[in-house]
Amino acid sequence: MVNITKGHRPSATIKLRMQDHFAHYLYLPFCNWLERIFKISEIPGVTPNVITFIHFTLAIISARLVTEPALSVRRLGAVIFEVRSCLDILDGVVWRAQHNSKRFQSGHGTLGWYLDSGADIFGSLFFAIGVMILYNKYPPLRNRPAALKLKDEESAIKLLSDASADEDDGASSPSRIRFSRKAINITILLYAVQVFLRSALWDHFLQKYDDMLDHRVPGVSRELQERILNYYSTRLMLWSWKIFSADAFMHYAMVAVFFDKLWSWLRFWVFLGPPILAVHCLIVQIHVIQVRSWLGS
């Protein structure tokens, strides 16, 4: 619990409380360490926008690698995308160092914010296109009997390559029925739309809570704002976005790529994701209304 004193602002900002676990507990401490040891912000030519351009480039490279049938190459693509995610945190660390700010907050509405948001959106979009290319070229199996389970990478490449042969000779074994390209494209498109919605909703609720609890509200004491911010219900609502945010879902997808379970992951969340997201947002919106009531606004 934060000590409540007049004018005190908690170090754990709302954005930090809503940041996904990978960024909050891995990448942010690592990037802070890099800045503290190597003074990256003081290196000539290094700006947050330059770092944004680099992580956008890495997203494109990752998308290219994920189109390859070899699992080891796709794993490399997933690792590179995670490096991109780390650099996405680093640009904020550099910005705060160059502006002598210690507050982990969103520069909503600034040029840097638009550039960073655009790089995140299009970087994720390129990755989705890469996955679409992979599965259109090598459609996943609908059923996978024990006899067809892969034991090594070479057999995986051979099985994927057989998809093209099946289409050429028009034959299709009952034990090797594959998903149609239409089903593949719709699944990936719906997942991409869901990630975009999660990103927009995360930002929407971040601004709502920020305006109510982290900025001065006329007629409302700072002590009351801090007390509400530390209610268990508020903590739970903010924490829930750590596991349901767009960034979190991209991290989960990278883990799925690494363990060669990406298609199963996509299929699972295309069906369950929308209702879970709707219920989650409804609960958070009810809490936002309750916070307004507590503030008397």
N, C-alpha and C positions, 0 to 999 in steps of 0.2 A: 504493500500500500504506500502511495506517495504521501510525503509530508505536506500538509496543506498550509501554506503561508501566503500572505497577500502578495499577489503578483507572480507567484511561482508558476513556472511552466514545466510540466513533466518531461523528462528526457525521452521517454518512450512515446514518440508522437503517434498520432492516429495512423499515419501511413506506415510506420514501422510495425505497429500492432497488426496491420492488415497485410503486411508483406508475407509472401509465401516462405515456407520453412527453409528451402534451399537458399534463397536470397538473404533471409534474416540471420540464419545461424551458420552458414558456410561462406557465401560470397561476400557479404558485407564485412564481417571480421577480417577476411583475407585481404580485401581491397583496402580497408583501413590500415592494415599492417603494411601493405605495399607502399601506401602513401607515407606512412610514418617512417619507414626505413629508407625508401628510395626517393622520396620527395617528387613523385611523378608530376604533380601540379606545377612544379618549378622548372620542368624541362622545357626548353624553348620549342614552341610550335605545338605543344600538347595542350589541346583544349577539349572540353566535353564533346563538341561537335565532331572533332577529329576521331575521338574514340567511338562515337556513334556511327560514323562512316565505316570504321574498321569492323565493328560488330555486325553491321548490316552486310558487309562483304563476306564475313564468316558464315552468316546465315545462308547466303547464296551458295557458298562452297559446300556447306552441310547438305543443302537441298540437292545438289548435284550428286554427292556421294551416296545419298539414300536411294537413288535410282538404280544402284548396282545390285546384281543378284547375290554377290558374295556377302555373307553375313559380317565378315570381318571389316569390309569396307563400310557397310551401313553402320556398324558400331562406331567406326571412326567418325562418320558423319554425326552421330548422336553426341559423341564427345566434343566435337567442334561446336555443335550447337550449344552445349553447356558452357564452353569457353565464351561463346557469344553472350550468353546470359550473365556470366561473370563480368564481362566488359560493360554490359548494360548497367550494372551496379557501379562499376568503376567510374563511369562518366559523371554520376552524381557525386561520388566521393571527391573527384577532381574539382567539380563545380563548387562544392562547399568549401574546399580548401582554398580555392582562388578567390572566393568571396568572404572568407573568414566567418563562415557559418557552421554551426554544429547541429543545426536542426535538420533531421531527416524528413524533408517535406517536398511536396510536388510543386514545381514551378508552373502551375496550371495557367495556360493562356500565353506563355512566353514562346519566343521563337524556338528556344532549345527544347521546350516541352513538345511542341509540334513535330520537330525533327526526330526526337527520340521516340515519340508515339508512332510516327509514320514508319520509322525503321523497324520497330517492334511488330507492327501490323503486317507490313510487307515482307519482313523476314519470315514470319510464321506462315504467311500466304505462300511464299516460295517453297517452304518446306512441305506444305500440303500438296503443292503441285508436284514436287519430287516424289512424294508417296503415291500420288495418282499415276504418275508415269510408271513407277515400279509395278504397281498392281495391275495396270492395264497391259503391261508387257508380260507379266508373270502372274496371272490371276490366282488367288488363293483357292485352296481346295475347300469344298463344302463339307466333306467328311474325310477323315484321315485315319484309316484303320491302322492297327498296330504294325502291320507288315510294311506300311509306308512311312512310319516314323523315322525321322532322319537322325543318323548317329554322327555324322560329320559334315563339314562344310562342303566337301566335294559332291556328296550325294545330294545336298540341298541345291547346289547349282544345277545338277543334272535334272532334278525333279522340276525346278522352275523352267528350265529350258524345254522340257517336254511339253509345256503348255502350248508353245508355238507349234510343235509337231502335231498335237491333237487337233489344232484348228486347221492345219494344212490338209490332213488326210480325212477330216470330217468325222473321225471316230471318237467316241467318248465312252470310256469304261465306266460302269456304274460305281466302281470304287474310287474313281478319280474325277467326279463331277466338280467343276469349278464355278465360282461366282461369275456372273455376267459382268461385262464392262459397265453396263447401266447401273447395276447394284453397287459396284465398286465406286463409281463416280458419285453417286447419290450419297453413299455412306461417308466418303471423305468430305464432300461438300457440306453435309449437315454437321459434321464434326467441326469443320472450319468456321461455319456460321456460329456454332455454339461457343467456340473459343472467343470469337469476336464479341458476342453478346456478353460473355463473362467479363471481358476486358472493359466494355462500356459500362456495365453495371457496377463493377468494382470501382471505377473512377467516379461514377454517379454517387454511390454511397460514401466514398471517401470524402467527396466535397460536402455532402450533407452533414456528416459527423464533424468534419473540419469546421464548417461554418457555425455549428451549434456549440462545439465543445473546445475548439482550439483557437477561436477568434473572439474578440470582445463582442458581446451581445448587449445592446443598450438595455439598461434596467436589470441586468443579471450579474450577480457577483462572480468573480473568478473562482471563489471557494466553492460555490454551488456547481459550476461547470466541472471542476476537478473532482468533486465528490461523485457526480453522475458518471464521469468518465471512468471512475474506478468501481462503479457498481459491477457486481458479477454478471448481470445481464448484458451490460455494455461490453465488458471484456469478452464475453462469449460471442456476441454478434461480430465484433471486430476480428476475433480469433478465427471464426468460421470461414472468413474470406482467405485465410492462409491455405486452406485445403480446397476451396472452391473457385479460386481466382483463375484467370486465363493463364498466367505464368505458371501456376502450380500444375495445370493440366498439360502444358507443354513439357514440363519436367517429367510428369508421369509418362508422357508419350515417348520421351527419350529413354526412359528406363525400359519401356515396352520394346523399343527398337533393339536395345542392348540384349534383351533376353529372347528376341525373335518372337514376341507376342503382340506386335503392333496391331495386326488385323483383328485379333480377338479383343484388344482394348478398344479399338474404334467401334466395333460392332456393339460391344457392351454399353458404351456411353451414348451412342446414337439413340438407343432405345430408352435408357434410364436417365440420361442426362437432363433432357428438357423438363420432365415432371419434378425431378429433384431440384433443379435450378429455380423453377417456378415457386415451389414450396419454400425454398430457402429465401428467395427475395421477398416473398409475402411476409415471412416471419421478421425479416430485417426491417421491412417497411413499417410493420406494426410497432416495432421497437423505436424507429425514428419518430413516429407519431407520439409514442409515450414519452420520449426524451423532450420533445417540444412541450408536452404537457407539464413535465417536471420543471422545465425552465420558465413556464408561464408565458410562452410566446405562441 
